[in-house]
């Protein structure tokens, strides 16, 4: 018994469609880099520095490392975001990874 040509044609169309769907679903994703939203930045979670629990945890961690956090504590208490940013910039420069 011979297989009709229509079956080969249908099989070819199905294979091409499956290949197209597979390629389209694999290429659709992009990785977004979030800003200071507290969600994620470059694959690392961004701490929410407006949360007092996060602030206390951060201060405790830095104190345990022997860092003087008096200026940072004052900046957190006063809500001085410019001073907090300056403190962290100075800290990063003096403690490179």
ChimeraX commands (.cxc) that place a marker at each C-alpha (Angstrom):
marker #1 position 0.00,0.00,0.00 radius 0.5
marker #1 position 1.37,3.39,-0.98 radius 0.5
marker #1 position 1.06,6.43,1.27 radius 0.5
marker #1 position -0.63,9.33,-0.51 radius 0.5
marker #1 position 1.42,12.49,-1.08 radius 0.5
marker #1 position -1.09,14.53,0.94 radius 0.5
marker #1 position 0.09,12.82,4.16 radius 0.5
marker #1 position 3.70,13.77,3.48 radius 0.5
marker #1 position 2.63,17.35,2.79 radius 0.5
marker #1 position 0.59,17.52,6.00 radius 0.5
marker #1 position 3.51,16.10,7.99 radius 0.5
marker #1 position 5.87,18.69,6.49 radius 0.5
marker #1 position 3.48,21.55,7.31 radius 0.5
marker #1 position 3.10,20.27,10.89 radius 0.5
marker #1 position 6.88,20.05,11.38 radius 0.5
marker #1 position 7.44,23.56,10.04 radius 0.5
marker #1 position 4.64,24.95,12.25 radius 0.5
marker #1 position 6.05,23.21,15.35 radius 0.5
marker #1 position 9.53,24.51,14.60 radius 0.5
marker #1 position 8.20,28.06,14.15 radius 0.5
marker #1 position 6.22,27.97,17.40 radius 0.5
marker #1 position 9.20,26.58,19.28 radius 0.5
marker #1 position 11.52,29.28,18.00 radius 0.5
marker #1 position 9.02,32.06,18.69 radius 0.5
marker #1 position 8.42,30.99,22.29 radius 0.5
marker #1 position 12.15,30.59,22.98 radius 0.5
marker #1 position 13.11,34.03,21.68 radius 0.5
marker #1 position 10.44,36.13,23.39 radius 0.5
marker #1 position 11.99,36.62,26.82 radius 0.5
marker #1 position 14.14,39.50,27.94 radius 0.5
marker #1 position 15.65,40.17,31.34 radius 0.5
marker #1 position 14.71,43.55,32.70 radius 0.5
marker #1 position 17.07,45.44,34.96 radius 0.5
marker #1 position 15.11,47.29,37.59 radius 0.5
marker #1 position 16.09,50.53,39.17 radius 0.5
marker #1 position 15.75,51.35,42.83 radius 0.5
marker #1 position 12.35,49.70,43.15 radius 0.5
marker #1 position 13.20,47.15,45.79 radius 0.5
marker #1 position 12.64,44.28,43.37 radius 0.5
marker #1 position 15.87,43.35,41.66 radius 0.5
marker #1 position 18.90,44.93,40.05 radius 0.5
marker #1 position 21.42,42.95,38.05 radius 0.5
marker #1 position 20.13,39.77,39.62 radius 0.5
marker #1 position 20.52,40.97,43.21 radius 0.5
marker #1 position 17.69,42.14,45.45 radius 0.5
marker #1 position 17.64,45.85,46.18 radius 0.5
marker #1 position 16.98,46.60,49.86 radius 0.5
marker #1 position 14.08,48.90,50.66 radius 0.5
marker #1 position 15.90,51.55,52.69 radius 0.5
marker #1 position 12.63,53.23,53.71 radius 0.5
marker #1 position 11.73,50.18,55.81 radius 0.5
marker #1 position 12.92,50.61,59.42 radius 0.5
marker #1 position 13.42,46.86,59.85 radius 0.5
marker #1 position 15.73,46.79,56.83 radius 0.5
marker #1 position 17.54,49.86,58.17 radius 0.5
marker #1 position 18.13,48.21,61.55 radius 0.5
marker #1 position 19.32,44.98,59.95 radius 0.5
marker #1 position 21.72,46.91,57.72 radius 0.5
marker #1 position 23.05,48.99,60.60 radius 0.5
marker #1 position 23.53,45.92,62.79 radius 0.5
marker #1 position 25.34,44.07,60.00 radius 0.5
marker #1 position 27.68,47.01,59.37 radius 0.5
marker #1 position 28.35,47.46,63.11 radius 0.5
marker #1 position 29.28,43.79,63.39 radius 0.5
marker #1 position 31.88,44.40,60.69 radius 0.5
marker #1 position 33.33,47.26,62.75 radius 0.5
marker #1 position 31.99,50.11,60.59 radius 0.5
marker #1 position 31.16,53.46,62.24 radius 0.5
marker #1 position 27.47,53.95,61.38 radius 0.5
marker #1 position 26.67,57.02,63.50 radius 0.5
marker #1 position 26.34,59.32,60.46 radius 0.5
marker #1 position 24.23,56.75,58.62 radius 0.5
marker #1 position 21.98,56.27,61.65 radius 0.5
marker #1 position 21.42,60.02,61.87 radius 0.5
marker #1 position 20.68,60.22,58.14 radius 0.5
marker #1 position 18.13,57.39,58.44 radius 0.5
marker #1 position 16.52,59.03,61.46 radius 0.5
marker #1 position 16.22,62.39,59.64 radius 0.5
marker #1 position 15.16,60.85,56.32 radius 0.5
marker #1 position 18.06,62.61,54.59 radius 0.5
marker #1 position 18.34,60.61,51.38 radius 0.5
marker #1 position 21.19,62.75,50.01 radius 0.5
marker #1 position 23.28,62.04,53.13 radius 0.5
marker #1 position 22.45,58.33,52.92 radius 0.5
marker #1 position 23.53,58.21,49.27 radius 0.5
marker #1 position 26.74,60.10,50.04 radius 0.5
marker #1 position 27.52,57.78,52.97 radius 0.5
marker #1 position 27.06,54.66,50.80 radius 0.5
marker #1 position 29.16,56.13,47.97 radius 0.5
marker #1 position 31.98,56.86,50.42 radius 0.5
marker #1 position 31.61,53.40,51.97 radius 0.5
marker #1 position 31.80,51.69,48.55 radius 0.5
marker #1 position 34.92,53.64,47.64 radius 0.5
marker #1 position 36.67,52.78,50.90 radius 0.5
marker #1 position 35.48,49.13,50.88 radius 0.5
marker #1 position 35.74,47.86,47.30 radius 0.5
marker #1 position 34.49,44.37,46.53 radius 0.5
marker link #1:1,2 radius 0.2
marker link #1:2,3 radius 0.2
marker link #1:3,4 radius 0.2
marker link #1:4,5 radius 0.2
marker link #1:5,6 radius 0.2
marker link #1:6,7 radius 0.2
marker link #1:7,8 radius 0.2
marker link #1:8,9 radius 0.2
marker link #1:9,10 radius 0.2
marker link #1:10,11 radius 0.2
marker link #1:11,12 radius 0.2
marker link #1:12,13 radius 0.2
marker link #1:13,14 radius 0.2
marker link #1:14,15 radius 0.2
marker link #1:15,16 radius 0.2
marker link #1:16,17 radius 0.2
marker link #1:17,18 radius 0.2
marker link #1:18,19 radius 0.2
marker link #1:19,20 radius 0.2
marker link #1:20,21 radius 0.2
marker link #1:21,22 radius 0.2
marker link #1:22,23 radius 0.2
marker link #1:23,24 radius 0.2
marker link #1:24,25 radius 0.2
marker link #1:25,26 radius 0.2
marker link #1:26,27 radius 0.2
marker link #1:27,28 radius 0.2
marker link #1:28,29 radius 0.2
marker link #1:29,30 radius 0.2
marker link #1:30,31 radius 0.2
marker link #1:31,32 radius 0.2
marker link #1:32,33 radius 0.2
marker link #1:33,34 radius 0.2
marker link #1:34,35 radius 0.2
marker link #1:35,36 radius 0.2
marker link #1:36,37 radius 0.2
marker link #1:37,38 radius 0.2
marker link #1:38,39 radius 0.2
marker link #1:39,40 radius 0.2
marker link #1:40,41 radius 0.2
marker link #1:41,42 radius 0.2
marker link #1:42,43 radius 0.2
marker link #1:43,44 radius 0.2
marker link #1:44,45 radius 0.2
marker link #1:45,46 radius 0.2
marker link #1:46,47 radius 0.2
marker link #1:47,48 radius 0.2
marker link #1:48,49 radius 0.2
marker link #1:49,50 radius 0.2
marker link #1:50,51 radius 0.2
marker link #1:51,52 radius 0.2
marker link #1:52,53 radius 0.2
marker link #1:53,54 radius 0.2
marker link #1:54,55 radius 0.2
marker link #1:55,56 radius 0.2
marker link #1:56,57 radius 0.2
marker link #1:57,58 radius 0.2
marker link #1:58,59 radius 0.2
marker link #1:59,60 radius 0.2
marker link #1:60,61 radius 0.2
marker link #1:61,62 radius 0.2
marker link #1:62,63 radius 0.2
marker link #1:63,64 radius 0.2
marker link #1:64,65 radius 0.2
marker link #1:65,66 radius 0.2
marker link #1:66,67 radius 0.2
marker link #1:67,68 radius 0.2
marker link #1:68,69 radius 0.2
marker link #1:69,70 radius 0.2
marker link #1:70,71 radius 0.2
marker link #1:71,72 radius 0.2
marker link #1:72,73 radius 0.2
marker link #1:73,74 radius 0.2
marker link #1:74,75 radius 0.2
marker link #1:75,76 radius 0.2
marker link #1:76,77 radius 0.2
marker link #1:77,78 radius 0.2
marker link #1:78,79 radius 0.2
marker link #1:79,80 radius 0.2
marker link #1:80,81 radius 0.2
marker link #1:81,82 radius 0.2
marker link #1:82,83 radius 0.2
marker link #1:83,84 radius 0.2
marker link #1:84,85 radius 0.2
marker link #1:85,86 radius 0.2
marker link #1:86,87 radius 0.2
marker link #1:87,88 radius 0.2
marker link #1:88,89 radius 0.2
marker link #1:89,90 radius 0.2
marker link #1:90,91 radius 0.2
marker link #1:91,92 radius 0.2
marker link #1:92,93 radius 0.2
marker link #1:93,94 radius 0.2
marker link #1:94,95 radius 0.2
marker link #1:95,96 radius 0.2
marker link #1:96,97 radius 0.2
view
